[in-house]
Amino acid sequence: MSYRLEAKIIKLGLIFLLGLSYRCASHCPPQFDGAKAFQYLVTQCQFGPRNPGSEGHQRTKKYLLDKMSQYTNLVKTQEFVYQDTSQKAKLELTNIIASFYPDQKKRMLLCAHWDTRPTADKDPDSSLREKPILGANDGASGVAVLLEMARMISQKKTKRGVDIILFDGEDYGAENELEEFCLGSQYFAENKGGYTPEFGILLDMIGDKDLNIYKEGYSAKYAGRVVDLVWGAAQKLKLDCFNDSTKYSIYDDHIPLLEVGIPCIDLIDYDYPHWHTTQDTPDKCSSESLQKIGELLIEILYR
């Protein structure tokens, strides 16, 4: 092979690689980092229980505001007070809202709750049932995925504008007293103004090692097209943690949103043996589970 021919082949190869690199930079979605998301989960737990009124709650609020402000200058809070007459307590609660690409009229809502339950009422040890839970899966897992999504969304524009809402006061209530649950989403729904996203996805308890997500009943009934969209994406990605049947119907943060016309679905693995116990700790969760949920959201946001 002559020197000129060899040089020409090398030049053509470089041009091809540069073109491929440019095409990927222009069209390839960013890569979700499950390990980074897991670190976000651990960091939240290092603040301790995040039940309203606790030191951990205050420290976590500052952390979440600081992190979201790194990725967008459109971060705001909804501060509100809930008066618990039975406990004679006044709770100061905060929803955290981060928006991306406000010029896009078509919008998508991603949400999770950032508070943790003030009592471990399901703990097998009855002496621990008045203690607050750490909430590695029940609270921190959904927030962890959304923090990593915020980082990625800030780097590359999505097909729709995105609003991330971290709800407070989701897990406060006494058993069978539904009006005491989902306080942040109730408040947001009552004060949303003209906000009308195309659809929403709620993440709750999606970090446990044995992840298995069924279609939630209210989601399937009132936001079936969103369920179909999400399960179609999961099937395309061959995510075996998504089960094609409906197993339970749960009152969660998506319900107040559904009630005001926002078609929001709940992604939740309700078969979690450490739910509302002191054993809901990071060692029960995995970066692999967070990775699967992150990849699913990437598919929906960018493909």
N, C-alpha and C positions, 0 to 999 in steps of 0.2 A: 504494500500500500504506500502510495506516494505521500510525502509530507503535506502537500496541499490538500489532498483528499481527506487525510486524517484530520487536519485542522478544520476542514469544512464540516465533517461529521460531528466533531466536538462542538463546533459553533451551533449547529442545528440542534444538538442535544441540549445545550444550555438554553437556547431559545425556547425549546419545548418545556423544560423544567421551569423556566421563568413564567411562561404562560400558564402552566399548571398551578404554580404557586399563586399567581395573581387571581386565577379563577377560584381557588380555594379561599383566598382572603376575601373575595367579593361575595361568594355564595355559600361557603361552608359555615355551618353554625358553630358557635364556641363550644368548648368541651366542658361538661359539668365535672367537677372534682369532688367525688364522694368523700375523700379523705379530708379535704378542707371543710366540707359541710359537717363531718363528724367532729372536727375540732370546734366548730361553732356550737355544737351540741354540748360538748364537754365544758366549754367556757361558760355557758349559761348555768350548768350544774355547779360549777365552782363558786357561783354566787350564793349557792344554797337554795332552799325553797323560795319560790317567787310568788307566794300568796300575797294578796293586797294588804298593805300596811306593814309588811316585813322589810327588813334592811335589804334582803335579796331582791325584793321587788323594786326598790328604788335604784339599786346598783344596776340591775338588768335594764331598767328603763333608759338610764344614761348610756349604757353600752349599745343598746339597739339604736338609739337616736344617733349616736356617734358613727356606728357602722353604716347605717343607711345614708347618712350625710356624706359619707365617702363616695357613694355611688350616684347620688342625685342631689341637686340643690332644691328639689321639690319635695321636701319632707315637712309634714305638719302633724300636729297632735289634736286629738279631740279629748279635752279634759272634762270629766263629769263626776258627779258625786252620786253614790247609791246609799240610801238610808236603809239599813237593815233593822227594822223595828223589833224583830224577835230577839236579836242579840244586842240591841241598843248600840249599834255600831255605825259609824259613817265611813264609807269607803271612798277614797280618792282614786279614781281609775283613769286610765289613759289609753286610747286607741292611737296607734302609730301608723301614719299613712305616707307611703312613698310612691311618687308617680314618675313615670318614664315616658318620654316622647309625647308631650301634651298636644303637639300639632296633629296627632293622629286621632280622628274622630271615632273610629272603631276601636273599642277598648276591651281589655280582658282583666278580670279581677283574680288575684291570687291571695289567699288569706290563710291564717293560722291563729291560734291563741298563744299568748306569751306568758300568761299567769299560770300558777300551779295550785293544786287543791290544798286548802288549809287543814284538812284532816284526812288521815289514811284510814278511812272508814271501812275499807275492804281488807285490811291487813289480817292475816291469819292469827297474829298475836294481838289479842284484845287490849293488852296494855299499851300498844303503840297506836291505837286508832284515833287518838286525839292529836297526834303529831302531824305536821305538814309533810307533804310528799316532795321528793326531789324533782320528779317529773321529767326524767330523761326522754322517755318516749311520749308521755302525755303532756305535750307542751313544747319541749325543746326540739323535738325531731322535726316538726313542721316548720318552726322558725328557722332552724338550721338550713333546711333546703331553700327557704326563701331568701336567706342572707346570701347564699351562694348564687342563687338565681339573680339577685340584685346586682351582684358583681359582674355576672356575665352579660345581663341585659344592658348594663351601662357601657359595655365595650362594643356591642353590635346591635343595630336597630332591629326590632322585631316586626312581624307582619302587622301586629296590632299594637296600639299603645297599651302599656301595662300599669296597673295600680296594685301595689302590695299593701295589704292591711293586716296589721298585727293587733288582734282583738285582746282586750283586757277583760277580766272578770268572767271568763267562760266557765270556770270550774268552781265557783264559789258556793253554789247552792246546797241546801239539804236535800237528801234523797226524796224523790217524789214531789218536790217543790220546783216545778219547771221554771216558774217565773223568776227564780233566783239564779238560774243558769244563763249563760250566753248574754251577760249584761252588756258587754262591749258591742256585740253585733246587733243587739236590740237598740242600743243607743244610736249606732250608725244608721240602721234602717230607718229610724224615726227622724234622722237629721241629714239624710243623704242629698236633699235638694233635688236637682235635676239629673243626678248621676245615674246613667243607665248603660252599664257595660253590656256587651253582647252576651257574655256568660261569665261564670266564676267557678273556681275550683278551690275547695277548702281542703287543707291538709291537717289531719289529726291522727296521731299515733301511727306514723308510717315508718318508724325507725327500728322496730324490733327485728331481731335476727331471723326469726321464722316468719317472714312477711307473707301474708295471704290476704288479699283485698277482695271482698265481695261487693257486688253492686248494692248500695244502700237504698232502702225501700223508698223513702221520700224523694231521693234524687231521681230514681228510676221513674217514679210516678209523675213528678212535676217538672223535671228537666231531662227528659229522656233523650233528647237529641244531643245534649252535652255528654251524657253517659255513653251514648253510641260513639261520639267523637273520641272520647278518652279511651274506651275499650278498643276501638279500632286502631288507635295509635299504639296501644299496648300489644295488640296482636301483631302489628307490623314489626315492632321491635322484638317480638317473641319474649315478652316479659311474663314468665310463668307464675309470677306472684299475683296476677290478676285473674280472678275466678269469674266465669261467665254467668253465674247464678246470683240471685238475691237471697241474702240470709237474715238480715235484720234491718229494722227501721229505727233511727236514732235521732233524738232531739239534740241538735248540735248547732254550731254557728251558722250553718247554711239555712236553717229554718226561718229566722227573722228576715233573711235576704229573699228567700222564696216568697214570703208573705207580702213583700213590697214589689214583686215583679222582677227580681233579679234571678235568672235561671242559674243557680249555683248548686254544684254537687259536692258531696262529702266523700273524700278518699280516706278511709279509716280501716284499720285492722282491729276490730273489736274483740277478737279472740286473743287477748293479751293477759296472761295469768297474773301479771304484776300490776294491773290496773288499780289505781287508788290504794296502793300499798307503799310501804317504805322501801320496797325492793325495786321500785321503778328507777333504776340507776343505769349509768352509761354502759356497763358491762352487759346489759340485756339488749343493747342496740348494736347496729353494725353500719359501717360506711357503705357496704354493698347494698343494703336496703335503701339508704339515702341516694345512692348512685342510680338505682332503678327509677326512683321517682323523679330525680333530676333529669334523666334521659327522656323520660316520658314528657315532661314539661318542655324540654328543648324541641322535641318532635312537634308538639302542638304550636309552639311559639315561632318556629323558624322554618318548618318544612312546607 
